[in-house]
């Protein structure tokens, strides 16, 4: 089904030779993005409770012609009788999967003119309480019976107030989800005692991207008032929240933020107590997925998330605070994991290289919900420092090192500020003695015009592997297509180009989630790894806050046709060294769009095979001949030509992709031999 997520078991069948290019939500840039794409400001719902039918209202812009509200828990449809012709809030209804693990999940608005970025919801199994008008004022404040969860939003300059009855010595735990849901609310929680004095103040909770939480023991018996406000006293349509309260510890920290497929996640509570293993949601790998742990004697679960990877995760073995006690790591491990149980703690690991090659170490902390600012240092067996990394631009620490020879190497990890505790966990992706392909992208969805194509950019990085790569779409919606391509060894900027069928109304077959499978056709040993592009910080208060959480979903949907679309004949061809071949770029134009289309390369020319050149130009009518030439000494092998067409009329300008052109440069001698053999066979 177009609106279902891939299952772990089916994906594991091809993980041996493929990598799943997980795609992180940041500012979305696509050649055909427009102001007509739907935008979600917030989703109002009393509670996303698995196994129930829910009604939700989407507020935002460009919401007309709504088709569905998609979530991996179930697809909601517009409520019968809704007026979908206007750009106004839309109400949806639908059933949620009964076996969903409580946690944070994406939600998208699907319309006949495009799909939205992800918004975020909390699947909840605590008793859900509706927000009432009593929460608008300090007196009376909305009375709550614990445990419970309540969702809502803040208006400008106001707070929400909730009253809870506590006995002296009784535990109160609270956690608010806002930043982690993409909300503009930067939450603060204040608790006032029975005498009106402040007894607790919580601003930023470590590892929660600015969200708040607390674990507190009451000193007095009586009515306590909990205030939720924005740190800047602001509010508005995008200032939404989800608040959870209980008499037991709510927040949990997976001992390791990264686990292997099929592994369980050991859990530690806010107070440091062990809580056994947690239930992990099904995962396609290399993504942050919900984890839940039952709260004893309560109607609900604690929730958090871990990154699931395909392979062995090597856990630290205490004591390992020195080089002499370093934890040995097996050659087939794909990640290291551990935690800093106390301030000033550091951990050591010992790696054994079979020979010269590439070593890649990439920290996984802040994108996995850990507060750790990790410093990674590499030493040789004699203790000489070889490399060290704290942050690499906007990302966590990373070391890429050319191992000179076989032998043992030591890795030390520590927290930059020397902090520690139950929440201070970490993981480090590891590649040793194997080639690695790292894929990043700044997009989480594509809107594809009918009869045309749209592209999102993949950046491909090879470490210890210089060969070609094959790209394919996995579980693409039936109404969309992507031509599998083999990119050459020099190509690192790859437009991910999807095409939508001709004309007609958008149906369920024209939208949904998909994955990108990237394999190394000539090297089974290439390791599947991932690096993510964190979102840029908001430039101003009006710009949406975007969580930097590790993403695994990518979404596509058909949209109305644009002013023109482009295609080629043929799409696959060979060119011999010293020769030139021609292809036709063909345009289909909407009525009145008669201006020229400038056709040019969409990726840098130096990423083509050495000696390959492409000559395009201006398309005045609906056809343009493009020449592809290979010099006599051109590098043989496959590569892909990515073209784009740019056209402007009045104030409207479009830059649209041409579907990829797969070429193979053949050696001159081989081409001549094939030509001579053909008449003989005839």
C-alpha positions in Angstrom: 0.0 0.0 0.0 1.2 3.5 -0.8 0.5 4.7 2.7 2.3 2.0 4.7 5.8 1.9 6.0 8.3 -0.7 4.9 8.6 -3.6 7.4 11.9 -4.6 9.0 11.9 -8.2 7.8 11.4 -7.4 4.2 14.1 -4.7 4.3 16.6 -6.9 5.9 16.6 -9.2 2.9 18.5 -6.6 0.8 20.5 -4.9 3.6 23.5 -7.1 2.8 24.3 -5.1 -0.4 22.4 -1.9 0.0 22.1 1.2 2.1 19.0 3.0 3.0 19.4 6.6 2.4 17.7 8.1 5.5 16.5 11.6 4.9 16.6 14.3 7.6 14.0 17.1 7.8 15.5 20.5 7.2 14.6 23.5 5.0 13.1 21.8 1.9 14.4 23.0 -1.4 13.1 21.5 -4.7 13.1 22.9 -8.2 9.3 23.0 -8.3 8.6 24.1 -4.8 6.0 26.8 -4.6 3.7 28.7 -2.3 1.0 26.2 -3.2 2.4 23.3 -1.2 0.4 22.7 2.0 1.9 23.9 5.2 0.9 22.5 8.7 1.1 24.9 11.6 -0.3 22.5 14.1 -2.6 19.5 14.4 -5.3 19.7 17.1 -6.3 16.3 18.5 -7.5 15.2 21.9 -5.1 12.3 21.8 -3.4 10.0 19.3 -4.3 6.7 21.1 -3.3 3.5 19.3 -6.2 1.2 18.6 -8.8 4.0 18.5 -10.6 6.1 15.9 -9.4 9.7 16.2 -10.5 13.1 14.9 -7.8 15.7 14.2 -8.0 19.3 12.8 -5.1 20.6 10.7 -4.4 24.3 10.8 -2.0 26.0 8.4 -2.1 27.3 4.8 -2.8 26.0 1.3 -5.0 23.3 2.8 -7.7 23.3 0.1 -8.4 20.1 -1.9 -7.3 17.9 1.0 -7.1 14.2 0.4 -5.7 12.7 3.6 -3.7 13.2 6.7 -1.0 10.5 6.6 0.7 9.0 9.6 2.6 5.7 9.9 -0.1 4.7 12.5 -2.9 5.1 10.0 -4.4 7.4 7.3 -7.1 9.8 8.3 -9.6 11.1 5.7 -11.5 14.4 5.6 -14.6 14.4 7.7 -17.7 13.8 5.6 -19.4 17.1 4.6 -16.2 19.2 4.9 -15.9 22.1 2.5 -12.5 21.4 0.9 -12.7 24.2 -1.7 -11.3 26.8 0.7 -8.0 27.3 2.4 -9.2 26.8 5.9 -8.7 24.3 8.8 -9.5 20.8 7.8 -10.9 18.0 10.1 -9.9 14.4 9.5 -11.0 11.1 11.0 -9.5 7.6 11.0 -8.4 4.6 12.9 -4.9 4.1 14.4 -3.0 0.9 14.5 -3.6 -1.0 17.8 0.0 -2.3 18.0 1.7 1.0 17.6 4.5 1.7 20.2 3.9 5.0 22.0 6.2 7.7 20.8 6.8 10.5 18.3 5.7 10.0 14.7 5.5 12.1 11.5 2.3 13.3 10.0 1.8 14.9 6.6 -1.0 16.7 4.8 -1.8 15.3 1.4 -3.7 17.5 -1.1 -4.4 17.3 -4.9 -1.7 20.1 -5.3 1.1 18.6 -3.2 2.2 17.2 0.1 3.5 19.0 3.2 6.7 18.7 5.3 6.4 16.5 8.3 4.6 17.7 11.3 5.0 15.6 14.5 2.5 13.8 16.8 2.8 11.8 20.0 1.1 8.4 20.1 -0.1 8.2 23.6 -1.2 5.4 26.0 -1.6 7.5 29.1 -5.2 8.6 29.9 -5.8 11.6 27.6 -7.5 14.7 29.1 -9.0 17.5 26.9 -7.7 21.0 27.5 -10.4 23.2 29.1 -11.0 26.9 29.6 -10.0 26.5 33.3 -6.3 26.2 32.2 -6.4 29.8 30.9 -6.1 31.3 34.3 -4.0 30.7 37.5 -7.3 30.6 39.4 -8.8 28.1 39.2 -6.4 26.2 36.8 -7.5 22.9 35.2 -7.7 20.1 37.7 -5.9 16.9 36.6 -5.9 13.4 37.9 -2.7 11.5 37.4 -1.4 9.9 35.3 -2.6 11.8 32.3 -1.6 13.6 29.1 -3.0 16.8 27.7 -2.4 18.6 24.4 -3.0 22.2 23.3 -1.3 25.4 22.3 -0.4 28.8 23.9 -1.7 32.1 22.8 0.5 35.2 23.0 1.6 36.4 26.4 -0.5 33.7 28.2 0.4 30.5 30.1 -1.5 27.3 30.7 -2.2 26.3 34.4 -2.9 22.9 35.8 -3.7 21.8 39.4 -2.6 18.5 40.9 -3.2 17.1 44.4 -0.1 15.7 46.0 0.7 14.1 49.3 4.0 14.9 51.1 6.6 12.5 49.9 4.7 11.7 46.7 6.5 11.7 43.3 5.5 14.0 40.5 7.1 13.6 37.1 6.4 15.8 34.1 7.5 16.1 30.5 6.5 18.5 27.8 6.9 17.8 24.1 7.2 20.9 21.9 10.5 21.5 20.2 10.7 17.7 19.5 7.3 18.2 17.6 8.6 21.1 15.6 6.7 23.6 17.7 7.8 27.2 18.0 7.1 26.9 21.8 10.3 27.0 23.9 8.7 25.6 27.0 9.2 26.4 30.7 7.5 24.5 33.5 7.0 26.1 37.0 5.4 24.3 40.0 3.9 26.3 42.8 3.3 24.7 46.2 0.1 25.0 48.3 1.3 28.3 49.8 1.8 29.8 46.3 5.6 29.8 46.4 7.7 28.4 43.6 9.0 24.9 44.4 10.3 23.8 41.0 11.5 25.5 37.7 12.4 23.5 34.6 13.6 25.1 31.4 15.8 23.0 29.1 16.1 19.2 29.7 19.4 17.6 28.6 19.0 15.9 25.2 15.4 17.1 24.6 16.2 19.9 22.1 15.0 22.6 24.5 11.9 20.8 25.9 11.3 20.7 29.6 10.9 17.9 32.1 11.3 17.2 35.8 11.2 14.5 38.5 10.2 15.9 41.9 9.1 14.7 45.4 6.4 16.8 47.1 7.4 18.5 50.4 3.8 19.4 51.4 0.4 18.0 51.1 -2.1 20.0 49.1 -3.0 21.5 45.8 0.0 22.3 43.5 -0.2 24.6 40.5 1.8 23.7 37.4 2.4 26.6 34.9 3.4 26.0 31.3 4.7 29.0 29.3 7.1 30.0 26.6 10.5 31.2 27.8 9.9 34.5 25.8 6.3 34.8 26.9 5.2 34.4 23.2 2.5 32.3 21.7 0.5 31.6 18.5 -0.8 29.0 16.2 2.6 27.2 16.0 3.1 27.2 19.8 1.6 23.7 20.4 2.6 21.2 23.1 1.9 17.7 24.5 2.2 17.4 28.3 2.6 14.1 30.2 2.3 13.9 34.0 2.5 10.9 36.3 3.4 9.8 39.9 6.4 7.8 38.6 9.5 8.6 36.5 8.4 9.4 33.0 11.6 10.1 31.1 13.8 7.1 30.2 17.2 6.9 28.7 18.1 3.9 26.6 21.6 2.9 27.9 22.8 3.1 24.3 21.2 5.6 21.8 22.1 3.1 19.0 21.1 -0.6 18.9 21.4 -3.3 16.3 18.4 -4.6 14.5 16.7 -7.3 16.7 18.4 -6.1 19.9 16.5 -4.9 22.9 17.0 -1.5 24.5 18.0 -1.5 28.2 16.4 1.3 30.0 17.5 3.6 32.8 15.1 6.1 34.5 15.6 9.7 35.3 16.6 8.8 38.9 19.2 6.3 37.6 17.2 3.2 38.4 17.2 0.3 35.9 13.8 -0.5 34.3 14.6 -3.6 32.3 14.3 -3.8 28.5 11.9 -1.7 26.4 9.7 -2.4 23.5 11.2 -1.0 20.2 9.0 0.0 17.3 9.7 -1.9 14.0 12.4 -0.1 12.0 13.9 -0.1 8.5 17.3 0.7 10.0 19.3 3.9 10.4 16.5 5.9 11.9 15.3 7.1 15.3 12.4 5.0 16.4 10.1 5.0 19.4 10.9 3.0 22.5 8.4 2.4 25.3 8.7 1.0 28.8 5.6 0.2 31.0 5.1 2.3 34.1 4.3 0.0 37.0 0.9 0.4 38.5 0.0 3.0 35.9 -2.1 3.1 32.7 0.6 3.9 30.2 4.3 3.8 29.2 7.4 5.9 29.4 8.6 6.8 25.9 11.8 7.8 24.2 13.7 6.7 21.1 16.8 4.9 19.8 18.6 4.7 16.5 18.4 1.3 15.0 21.2 0.1 12.7 21.7 -3.1 10.8 24.7 -4.9 12.3 26.6 -5.5 15.6 26.8 -2.6 18.1 29.7 -3.2 20.5 29.0 -2.0 24.0 31.6 -0.7 26.4 32.7 -3.1 29.1 33.7 -1.5 32.4 36.3 -0.9 33.6 37.6 0.8 30.4 38.7 4.2 31.7 42.3 3.7 30.5 44.2 2.5 27.4 45.3 -0.6 29.4 41.6 -1.6 30.1 40.2 -0.6 26.7 37.2 -2.6 25.5 38.2 -4.8 22.5 36.0 -4.3 19.5 35.3 -7.1 17.0 36.1 -6.6 13.4 32.5 -6.8 12.3 31.1 -4.2 14.6 29.4 -1.2 12.9 29.1 1.0 16.0 30.5 1.5 19.5 28.1 2.5 22.4 28.4 3.4 26.0 27.7 6.1 28.6 29.3 8.4 31.1 27.9 7.3 34.4 29.6 10.1 36.3 31.2 13.5 35.7 34.7 13.2 34.3 34.2 9.7 33.0 35.9 8.6 29.7 35.9 5.3 27.8 38.6 3.6 25.7 38.2 1.0 22.9 40.8 -1.1 21.1 40.4 -1.7 17.3 42.5 -4.2 15.4 43.2 -3.4 11.7 44.0 -6.2 9.3 46.0 -4.0 7.1 46.2 -0.5 5.6 42.9 1.1 4.8 40.3 3.7 5.8 38.9 4.2 9.3 35.7 6.3 9.8 34.4 7.2 13.2 31.1 9.3 13.4 29.6 10.3 16.7 25.8 9.7 17.2 24.6 11.8 20.1 22.5 14.9 19.6 20.7 13.5 16.6 19.8 10.5 18.7 18.4 12.5 21.6 21.5 12.4 23.8 22.9 15.6 25.5 26.5 14.5 25.1 28.9 16.7 23.2 31.4 13.9 22.3 35.1 14.3 21.7 36.7 11.4 19.9 40.4 10.8 19.8 42.4 8.2 17.9 45.8 6.8 19.1 48.2 4.2 17.8 49.2 1.2 20.0 52.1 3.2 21.5 49.8 6.0 22.7 50.7 8.6 20.1 47.7 10.8 19.2 46.8 10.4 15.5 43.6 12.5 15.2 40.9 14.2 17.3 37.5 15.7 16.6 34.8 17.6 18.6 32.3 19.0 16.1 32.5 18.9 12.3 30.6 22.0 11.3 27.0 21.5 12.2 27.5 17.7 12.9 28.8 15.8 15.8 32.5 14.6 16.0 33.9 12.7 13.1 37.3 11.2 12.3 38.4 9.9 8.8 41.8 8.5 9.0 44.1 6.5 6.6 45.3 3.6 8.7 48.9 3.0 7.5 49.4 -0.7 8.5 47.9 -3.6 10.3 47.9 -3.4 14.1 46.0 -2.2 17.1 44.6 1.3 17.4 42.9 3.0 20.4 39.8 5.2 20.5 39.1 7.4 23.5 35.7 9.1 23.9 34.9 11.8 26.5 32.3 14.5 27.1 33.6 17.9 26.2 32.5 19.5 29.4 33.1 16.5 31.6 29.4 16.0 32.4 27.9 12.6 33.3 24.8 10.8 34.6 22.1 8.4 33.5 21.2 10.5 30.4 24.8 10.9 29.2 24.9 8.1 26.6 26.6 8.0 23.3 27.3 5.9 20.2 30.0 6.1 17.5 29.4 4.7 14.0 32.5 2.6 12.9 33.9 1.6 9.6 37.2 -0.3 9.6 38.8 -2.4 6.8 35.7 -1.9 4.7 34.6 0.6 2.1 31.9 3.0 3.2 29.3 5.0 1.3 27.7 7.9 3.2 24.6 9.5 1.8 23.0 12.9 2.9 20.1 14.9 1.7 18.4 18.2 2.8 14.9 17.2 1.8 12.1 15.1 3.3 9.6 15.1 0.4 9.1 15.7 -3.3 6.1 17.2 -5.1 6.2 15.9 -8.7 4.2 17.8 -11.4 1.9 15.7 -13.5 3.6 14.7 -16.8 7.0 15.9 -15.5 9.7 15.3 -13.0 11.1 16.7 -9.7 14.5 16.3 -8.1 15.9 16.2 -4.6 19.7 16.3 -4.1 21.6 13.3 -2.7 25.2 13.9 -1.7 27.2 10.7 -2.0 30.5 10.4 -0.2 32.8 7.4 -0.6 35.3 6.4 2.0 37.7 3.6 1.0 35.6 2.8 -2.0 35.9 4.5 -5.4 33.6 2.4 -7.6 30.2 3.0 -9.2 26.9 3.0 -7.2 23.5 1.8 -8.2 20.5 3.9 -7.1 16.9 2.5 -7.0 13.6 3.5 -5.4 12.1 1.0 -3.1 8.4 0.7 -2.5 7.6 3.8 -4.6 3.9 4.7 -5.0 2.5 3.1 -8.1 1.8 6.4 -9.8 5.4 7.5 -9.6 8.5 6.2 -11.3 12.2 6.5 -10.9 14.7 5.1 -13.4 17.4 3.0 -11.7 20.7 4.6 -12.4 24.4 3.7 -12.0 26.4 6.7 -11.0 30.1 6.9 -11.8 33.0 6.9 -9.4 33.5 10.7 -9.8 29.8 11.6 -9.2 29.0 12.9 -5.7 26.0 15.2 -6.3 23.1 13.0 -7.5 19.7 14.5 -8.2 17.1 12.0 -7.0 14.6 12.4 -9.9 11.0 11.1 -9.8 8.4 11.3 -12.5 4.6 11.4 -12.3 2.3 10.0 -14.9 0.5 12.2 -17.4 -2.7 13.9 -16.3 -5.9 13.3 -14.3 -6.8 13.6 -10.6 -4.4 12.6 -7.8 -5.3 9.2 -6.3 -3.9 7.2 -3.4 -1.5 5.5 -5.9 0.2 8.9 -6.5 1.6 9.5 -3.0 3.3 7.8 -0.1 6.6 6.9 1.6 9.5 5.3 -0.2 13.2 4.5 0.4 16.3 4.8 -1.7 18.4 1.7 -2.1 22.1 2.3 -3.0 24.3 -0.7 -3.7 27.9 -1.2 -4.9 27.5 -3.4 -8.0 31.2 -4.5 -8.0 32.0 -4.7 -4.3 29.9 -6.8 -1.8 32.1 -5.6 1.1 31.0 -2.0 1.0 29.5 -1.1 4.4 26.2 0.6 4.8 26.6 3.7 6.8 24.8 7.0 7.2 25.5 10.6 8.0 22.7 13.2 8.4 22.5 16.9 7.6 21.2 18.7 10.7 18.6 21.5 10.0 19.8 25.1 10.1 18.7 27.1 13.2 15.8 29.4 12.6 16.8 32.8 11.3 14.0 34.6 13.0 11.1 34.0 15.4 8.6 33.5 12.6 10.5 30.7 11.0 9.4 27.2 12.0 11.7 25.3 14.4 12.8 21.9 13.0 13.9 19.0 15.1 17.3 17.6 14.2 16.1 14.0 15.0 17.4 11.2 12.8 15.0 10.6 10.0 14.1 7.5 8.1 11.0 8.5 6.0 10.9 10.1 2.6 7.7 11.1 1.0 6.5 11.9 -2.6 3.3 13.0 -4.1 1.9 14.0 -7.5 1.0 17.7 -8.1 -0.7 19.6 -11.0 1.4 20.0 -14.1 3.6 23.0 -14.4 4.4 25.3 -17.3 6.6 22.8 -19.0 8.1 19.3 -18.6 11.1 17.7 -20.2 12.1 14.2 -21.2 14.8 12.6 -23.4 15.1 10.1 -26.3 16.9 7.8 -25.6 17.5 7.6 -21.9 20.3 4.9 -22.0 23.2 5.0 -24.5 26.8 4.1 -25.1 29.5 6.3 -26.4 32.9 5.0 -27.6 36.2 6.8 -26.8 36.8 9.5 -29.5 33.2 9.6 -30.6 30.1 11.9 -30.1 26.5 10.8 -29.8 23.3 12.9 -29.8 20.1 12.7 -27.8 16.9 14.7 -28.0 15.5 16.7 -25.2 11.7 17.1 -25.7 9.4 19.6 -24.1 5.7 19.5 -23.3 4.4 23.0 -22.7 1.3 24.4 -21.1 -0.8 26.8 -23.2 0.9 30.2 -23.5 4.3 29.1 -22.3 6.3 29.7 -25.5 9.4 31.3 -24.0 12.8 29.5 -24.6 14.0 26.8 -22.1 17.7 26.9 -21.3 19.0 23.4 -21.0 22.2 22.8 -19.0 24.0 20.4 -16.7 22.3 20.1 -13.2 25.5 18.6 -11.6 29.1 19.8 -11.8 30.8 18.8 -15.1 33.9 17.5 -13.3 31.8 14.7 -11.8 31.4 13.1 -15.2 34.0 10.5 -16.4 37.3 12.2 -17.3 37.1 13.3 -21.0 33.3 13.3 -21.2 31.6 16.6 -22.2 28.0 17.6 -22.7 26.9 20.4 -25.0 23.3 21.6 -24.5 21.8 25.1 -25.2 18.5 27.0 -25.7 15.3 25.2 -26.7 13.2 27.7 -28.7 10.6 25.2 -29.7 9.9 21.7 -28.2 13.1 19.9 -29.2 16.8 20.3 -28.6 19.7 18.2 -29.7 22.2 17.6 -26.9 25.6 16.2 -27.8 27.6 13.9 -25.5 31.3 13.5 -26.5 34.0 11.2 -25.2 37.6 12.1 -25.8 40.0 9.5 -27.2 41.4 9.0 -23.7 38.0 9.4 -21.9 37.6 7.2 -18.7 35.6 4.1 -19.5 32.7 3.0 -17.4 29.2 4.2 -16.4 28.1 7.6 -15.4 24.9 9.6 -15.4 24.2 12.9 -17.2 21.9 15.1 -15.1 20.3 18.0 -17.1 17.9 20.7 -16.1 15.8 23.3 -18.0 15.4 26.9 -16.9 12.7 29.2 -18.2 11.3 32.6 -17.2 8.2 34.4 -18.3 7.3 37.7 -16.7 7.8 37.1 -12.9 7.4 33.4 -13.1 10.7 31.3 -13.3 10.9 27.6 -13.3 14.0 25.3 -13.1 12.9 21.7 -13.7 14.9 18.5 -14.1 15.4 16.2 -17.1 15.1 12.5 -16.2 18.7 11.1 -15.8 20.5 9.9 -18.9 22.5 6.8 -18.3 25.6 6.6 -20.4 28.5 4.1 -20.6 31.9 5.1 -22.1 33.3 2.1 -24.0 36.9 1.6 -25.0 37.5 2.3 -28.7 39.0 -1.1 -29.4 36.0 -2.9 -27.9 33.6 -0.7 -29.8 35.3 -1.5 -33.1 35.4 -5.2 -32.4 31.7 -5.2 -31.7 31.0 -3.3 -35.0 33.0 -5.8 -37.0 31.4 -8.8 -35.3 27.9 -7.6 -36.1 28.0 -8.0 -39.9 29.6 -11.4 -39.5 26.8 -12.6 -37.4 24.2 -11.3 -40.0 
